[in-house]
Amino acid sequence: MKAVLDTGVVVAGIFWKSEPHRCLVAFARRKYSLALTEVLFAEYARVAWRLKQREDLTVNPEPWLNFIRDKARFFLPTPLNKPICRDPKDDPFIECALASGAGILVSRDEDLLALERPFGIEIMTPRRFLSRLQAVTQAP
C-alpha cells in the first residue's frame, strides 16, 4: 500500500503520541510506503522546525525527518491543469499522489477531506487509515 501524508499528520506524528504518530510508526514498520515530493518534504521540515521553536517543544524532529527522507519514495509531481482544492496550497498533495500512484492521502485538513476521491485518490483521516492498515494486515 502506498500513501501520501499531509504536513499536519506528519508534524503531529513527530511531536505527539496520537493517531498521526501511529501512522508514522506504521511507516517505520513498513506497513505501507510513503510517497513524497521534494516540495512536500521541504514543507514537513519547515513546519516541524517552526512549530518546535514557536511552542518551545522538547522533541527534536530531526530523527523523524531524516528517517522519512531516507525511507520514503520520492517522485516528481504531476502538475494539475487547474487548482482542485479549496486551498490551492493543498494541491501538491494531490500532485504527489497522482505522480506516485498512491491511492490514499491521509489528512485531517477539512479542505482535503471535502474532496472525497479526486482522480480516484481516497482521502481519509489518520484513524480511518489506521483501521485500513489493520484490516489489510489481518486479512488471510
C-alpha positions in Angstrom: 0.0 0.0 0.0 1.3 3.4 -0.9 0.1 6.6 0.8 0.8 10.4 1.0 0.6 12.0 4.4 -0.2 15.7 4.6 2.0 18.0 6.7 -0.3 18.2 9.6 -0.3 14.5 10.0 3.5 14.2 9.8 4.2 17.1 12.2 1.6 16.0 14.7 3.0 12.5 14.5 6.5 13.8 15.2 5.6 15.8 18.3 2.6 14.0 19.9 1.8 10.3 20.7 -1.5 10.2 18.8 -3.1 8.7 15.7 -0.8 10.6 13.4 2.2 9.2 15.4 0.8 5.7 14.9 0.7 6.4 11.2 4.4 7.3 11.3 5.2 4.2 13.3 3.3 2.1 10.8 5.5 3.6 8.1 8.6 2.8 10.1 7.4 -0.8 10.5 7.0 -1.0 6.7 3.2 -1.4 6.8 2.9 0.9 3.8 5.2 3.0 1.6 5.3 6.8 1.9 5.2 8.8 -1.3 6.8 12.2 -1.3 8.0 15.1 -3.5 10.9 17.4 -2.6 8.3 20.2 -2.1 6.3 18.2 0.4 9.4 17.1 2.3 10.6 20.7 2.5 7.3 21.7 3.9 7.4 18.9 6.5 10.8 20.2 7.7 9.9 23.8 7.6 6.7 23.4 9.6 8.2 21.0 12.1 11.1 23.2 12.9 8.9 26.3 13.1 6.4 24.6 15.5 9.3 23.3 17.7 10.6 26.8 18.0 7.3 28.6 18.4 5.9 26.2 21.0 9.3 25.5 22.6 8.8 21.8 22.2 11.5 19.4 23.6 11.2 16.8 20.9 13.8 17.0 18.2 12.1 16.5 14.8 15.4 15.7 13.0 15.5 11.9 13.6 12.0 11.5 12.1 12.7 13.9 9.3 15.9 12.0 8.5 14.1 8.7 8.6 11.4 9.9 6.3 13.9 11.4 3.9 15.8 8.1 3.8 12.9 5.7 3.6 10.1 7.5 1.6 9.9 7.2 -2.2 10.4 10.5 -3.9 8.5 11.4 -7.1 8.3 14.3 -9.5 4.9 15.9 -9.0 2.3 15.5 -11.7 1.1 19.1 -12.3 -2.6 19.8 -12.2 -4.2 21.7 -15.1 -6.1 23.8 -12.6 -6.4 24.0 -8.8 -8.8 21.5 -7.4 -8.6 22.1 -3.6 -10.4 25.0 -1.9 -7.0 25.9 -0.5 -4.6 25.8 -3.5 -1.7 25.1 -1.1 -3.1 21.6 -0.7 -2.8 20.8 -4.4 0.8 19.5 -4.1 -0.5 16.6 -2.0 -2.8 15.6 -4.9 0.1 16.1 -7.4 2.2 13.7 -5.3 -0.5 11.1 -5.1 -1.0 11.2 -8.8 2.7 11.0 -9.6 3.3 8.1 -7.3 0.1 6.2 -8.0 -0.7 6.4 -4.3 -4.4 5.5 -3.8 -4.6 7.1 -0.3 -4.0 10.6 1.1 -4.0 10.8 4.9 -5.1 14.2 6.2 -7.1 15.9 9.0 -7.4 19.0 6.8 -11.1 19.7 6.0 -10.2 21.3 2.6 -8.7 18.0 1.5 -11.2 15.7 3.2 -14.0 17.6 1.4 -12.7 16.4 -1.9 -13.5 12.8 -1.1 -12.0 10.9 -4.1 -10.3 13.3 -6.6 -8.8 11.2 -9.5 -9.7 8.1 -7.6 -7.5 9.1 -4.6 -9.1 8.2 -1.3 -8.7 10.9 1.2 -9.0 9.7 4.8 -8.3 10.7 8.4 -5.5 9.0 10.3 -8.0 7.0 12.3 -9.6 5.6 9.1 -6.1 4.9 7.6 -5.0 3.0 10.7 -8.2 0.9 10.5 -7.5 0.2 6.9 -3.9 -0.9 7.7 -5.2 -3.1 10.4 -7.7 -4.7 8.1 -5.1 -5.3 5.4 -2.6 -6.9 7.8 -5.3 -9.2 9.4 -6.7 -10.3 6.0 -6.0 -14.0 5.2 
